[in-house]
Amino acid sequence: MSRQPTLGHVLLDIQAGKSFQTAEVLARPDELGVLKVSAVTWSEFQPNEAKSLVDAYEPEASHRVCRGDLLISRANTKEFVGAVVLVERDYPFRLLSDKTLRLVIDEERAAKEYLLFALRAPKARQHIEHYATGTSDSMRNIAQGVIASIPIDLPSLDEQLRVATRLKAQLAEVETARQAAQVQVRDANLLRQRLLRQAFDDLRDVPHKVLGEWASTTSGSTPSRGDKRYWSPAEIPWVKTGEVAFAPIAATEESISRRALAECSLTLLPPKSVLIAMYGQGKTRGQSALLEIEAATNQACFAILPNETWDADFMHHWLMASYDDLRGLSDGRGGNQANLNGGLLNALEIPAPDVDEQRRIVARLRAQLAEADSVAQAASAQLADIERLPQRLLARAFTETGEFE
């Protein structure tokens, strides 16, 4: 049985970058910049992903990024540690960091174009992920010895170039298909928002009413985490803003005790209450949800109780259609963090046709959204299939090359 070759069979050297002192700003193309780990992922080399140097520095020639460099990331997330790119032109203003290594290859035995793909193949990835160290998936490291021991197949140079040429063409076609699928997914998601906006744009001429004048609203609180009596026994569902995400809420991650409900300025909300996230990380602010159970909420959730003016489903769909407007309402308020509050939300003017008409609008809109969701799911499934193709192509290519004799 032949011995499995490794990258070390064709390595002349592994050249490390340097740990430079950098600023937390990206370097301009015409100034020295130190590569971030995001410069070396599974796409082409990303020269713009570089931090500006703090101090003036005259770099060594070996630290500059050059045409033909085969670079590997020695530190990154589990998914990207060991990622490789082949640099296609000189970048005299880009410097290797201590987390970016240059693989110096014996080009009489291996083609860099081939190794670019061989190091992405399942056999190599399994080795890298197995031997990467670190206690968190957010930052894994691989030592130079691990890099040298990566198993690869080494057919003849001519065969390597044939494999690389074929894979480059196939992966280019996959990338074209992936981008087209991404457009389809984006368009399908935009269709949902357009349907929502159109449904309520058609109600511009119906009477509008101020929310706080026609419905009871409230918010909640967070019982002291230090008082176990407020959290045990876990008797009443308790909603956090992260759970307010445009989907019905039928269960919660946490529950509070009845004692907390009585002592901590909390209201037990009935089913069909509509919730709005007043603040939260990322896209959370401005999201809404329909409560399907009795529950209390934290202080960042604004609750609209069931009322005779608005059907709960109508209100929820109007809030979904108004998501960008709600975020814009709080964006212009200044301060360190843009938040909504009860005053802003209670002042909302909401279309208020009669309740029977509201229910007809919701029924029609749900049917339209179901069709849009079907289109979006099909587009997302197609995109997921396309995104799995590169690994399938790599697995097939490096099974077909056979083992080094």
N, C-alpha and C positions, 0 to 999 in steps of 0.2 A: 504494500500500500504506500502510495507516495505521501510525503510529508506536506502538510498544508502550508503554503507560503504565507508570509506576513508582509505588511508594509515595510518592516525593517529590512527585508531582502533587497529593496530598491531605494532605501533612504541613504543619502550621503550625509545629511545633517538636518537638525531641527533648530531653527533660529528663532529665539524669543525676542519679543519687543521689550519695552521698558515701562516701568511704572512712573509716568509723568504726573506732575501737578497740573490739574486742569480746572477750568471754570465750568460752571453748570450752564454753559451756552454752547450752541453748535458753532463750529468753526466755519468761516466763509470759505468758498472754494480757493481763494487766493491767499489764505493764511494757514499756518501750520495747525494741524488738528490731529488728535490722537483717536484712533479708531475705538468706537464703542463696540460692545459685543454684538449689537444689532447690525453692524456692518457686515457680519459673516453669518448668514442664516442659510435657508434653502433656496433663495432666489439668487440673482446676480449680485456681485459685489456692490455694496451700498456706500460709496465714498462720502456722501453727505452725512452719514451717521458717524460723526467725529466731534469731539469736544475741543474747544479752544484751549491752547496752552496759557497758563498763568504767567510764566516767566519767559523771557527771551531764551531761545535754545537753538544751538546749531547741531542738528541731528547727525548721527553717524549714518553713513551710506546704507548700512544694513537695516536701519530702522525705517527707511523710506519704502513706500509701497511701489512696486515696479510691475511692468507688463510681464506676464508669465508667472507671477507669484501664485503658488498653490497654498492658500491660507486655510488654517483650521482653527476653530475656536476651542480653547482648552477649558473655558469656564462659561457656563450659560445655564439655562433651564434644562431639565431632563430631555426635552424635545430637541433642543438646539445645541447642546454640548457636543462637540465633535463635528459640527457642521463645516462643510468645506465650500470654498469658492475659488474660481480661477480668474485672476485679474487680467483684463484684456488690454489695458494700456497703462502707461506710467502715471503715477499720482505723486509728484514730488512734494506736495504739501500734506500728504497723509503719512502718519507714522504708526508703526505697529505698537500696540500696547502690550503689557505683560500677559494679557489674556488672549492674545492673537499670535499664533505661531506660523512661521513659514516652513513648509516642507521642501527641502532641497532633494531633488530626485535624480537618480542615475538614469538619464534619458536614453541610454543604450539598452536598458532593460524594461523601462516602463514609460508610457506616454501619459503626460499630465492630464490630457483630455479623458483618457480612460480611467485614471485614478479618481478624477472628479466624480465619476459615476460609481466606481467600485466602492468608494468610501461611503456612498449613500445606500448601498445595497443592504438587504436585510441582515446578511451574515455579519457585515461590519457594524451595523447599527446595534445589533444584539450584543456584540462584544463591548462596544463603547458604553452602552447603557448599563451593562452588567458590572463593569469595572469602574464606572464613574463614582466618585466619592462625594459626600456631603449629606447633611442631615435633612435638607429641605429640597423639594423638587424645584424650588425657585432658583437655586444656584448649585449646580453640580460641577465637579472638576475632574479632569483626566490628566494623569501624569504622562511625561514623555515616554516612559516605558510602556504604558498602555497603548499609546499611539503607535509605537513601533511594532507592537504585537498584534495589531488589528489584522485579522485573516482576510486575505484577498486572493482571487484567482489571477494567475499570470500566464495567459496564453502568449503566443508570439506577438511581437510588436505590430506586425501587419494585422493580426486578428484583433488586437487591442484597438487599433485605429478604426477598423471596420465596426466593431461594437460601439465605440464612442460616436462615430458618425451616424450610425443608425439610431442610437438613443437620443442624440441631440435633435435629430429631425422629428422623432416620435414625441419627445417631450415638448418641442416647440408647438406641435399640433395640439397636444393636451393643454398647453398654456392658452392657446387661442380659444379652445373650447371652454376652458375654465372661465376666462374673461367674459365670454358670451353668456355663460350660465349665470355668472354674477350679475350681469345686466338684467337677465330675466328675473332673478330673485329680487333685485332692487325694484324693478318695475312692478312686480307682483305685490310687493309690500307697499309701494306708493299707491297702487290701485286701491288698497284697503283704505288708506287715508283720504284719497280723493272721494271715495264713496261716502265716507263719514262726513267730510266737509260739504259735499254736494247736498246731502240730505238735510243739513241744517241751514245751508245757504238759501235753500228754497223756503225757509221759514222767516226770512227777514221781515216780512210784512205782517206777521202775526203778532199779537200782544206779547211784550216781554215784561217779566216781573223781576224785582230785586230779590235775590235768594234769601237774605236775612229777614226780609219783611214777610215772606210767605212760607217759610219752612223753619223748623227748629234745628239748630246746629250746635255742635259741641266738640270737644276734643278730650283727650285722656291724660294720663300721667304714667310715670314709671315708679312703681313701689320700690322702696329701698331694698337694694340687693343684700344689704347687711342684715335685714330682718327676715329670717327664714319663715316666720309665720305668714308672711305675705306671699310666699311661693309654694308652701306646702301646708295642706294638701293642694294639689293642682286641680282646681275645681272649675275655673272659668277661663275659656280661651281668651288670649291677650294678643292683639295684633300689633306688629311692628311695621314701620314704613316699607321695609324690604319685601314685605308680603303683599303690599298694595301694588299690583303689577298687571293691571288690565285683565284680570282673570277672577272668576268668582272665588270667594274665600269660604271654604267649607271646613277647614281645619287650620290650626295655628301651631307654630313651633313651640310656643311657651304658653303656660297657663298660670293664673294667679289663684289665691285663696279667696273665699268669701269675705274674710277679714280685710283683705286688701281692698276689695270693692267698697267696703263700708268706711274705711279709714283714709283712703288715698285719693280723694277727689276723682273718682272714676265713675263712669256711667255704663250701665249694662245696656248695650245697644241691641235693638231687635233685628231679626232678619229683615232684609230689604233696605237696611241702612246703606248709604253710599259713602265710601271713604275716599279721601284725597290725601296724598302724601304732601305735606307742606315743605318738608326738606328731607335731604338724604343724599347719599353718594351717587355720582354719575347721573343716570337718566331717571332716578327715582322721583325727584321733585316734579309734581304735577301729574303723576300717574294716579289712576283711580281704580276702584274695585267695588264690586257689589257683595255685601255681606250676606251669607246664606245661613248663618248660625247666630245665636246670641253670643256677644263677645264684648270685651272692653278693648281699649287701644292705648298706645303710648301718646305722649304729648305732641308728637309730630304728625299725628293723623287727625284730619278734620273730618267730622262725621255729619252727614245730612240725614236726619231721621225721616222715616216714611211720613208722607203728608198728602193732602188732597189736591195740591197744585200740580205736582209732577209725578208721573209714574217713575218708579225707581229705575227701571231698565232704560227709559227715555233719558233720564238724568245722566245715567252712567254713559250712554252712547254720546250724549252731548259733550260730556267731559272728555271722552276719548277724542272726539273731533276737535276739541279746544285745547289739547295738550300743549301744542307749541305756543298758543296764545297765553296760557297760564304761566308757562316758563318765562315768556317775554314780559309778563306782568310783574314778575319778581326780579327779573334781570336788571331793570333800570333803577333799583332802589338803593344802590350803593352799598357800602360796608364790605366786610371781608367775605361774606357768603350770601348769595341770593336765596332768600327764603320766601315762601308764601306765609300768610298769616290769616287769622280769622277775619280781620277787618277787610282785607282784600277779597277774600272769598265770599263773605257775606254781601259784598257790594256788587257781585256779579249780576248782570242782567241776562236772564235766560228766557228763551222762547217758551211761551206757555199756551199752546193751543189746548183745546179741551182734552181731557184724559183719554177718551176713546180714540181721538185722532192721534194722540201720542202713541198709543198702543199699535195702531195701524202702521204708523211710520216705523216703529221698532220692528214689527213683523216683516215689513218689506225690506228694511235695511239688513236684518239678520239673514234673509235669503240671499241678498246680494253679497254680503260679507262671507257667507259660507262658500259661495262660488269663488270669490277672490282667495279665500284661504286654501281651497282645493288647488287652485293654480299655484299659489305660493309653495304649498307642500310638495307638489310635483317638481317645481323648479328647484327647491332645496334638495330634494332627493337626487335629482339629476346632478346638481353641483357636488353633492357628497360622493356620488359614484365617480365623477371626473377627478375629484381630489384624491381618490384612492388609486387612480390609474398609474401615477408615477412609480409607486412602490411595486405594483404588479409588473410593470414593464422592467423595472430593475431586477426584480426577483427572477423573472423569466430569462433576462439577458445573462445574468451571472450563474444561472443553472446551466444554460446552454454552452457557456464557454468551457465548462469542465474544469478539472483541477490541474494545477501546475505539476508537471512531471519532473 
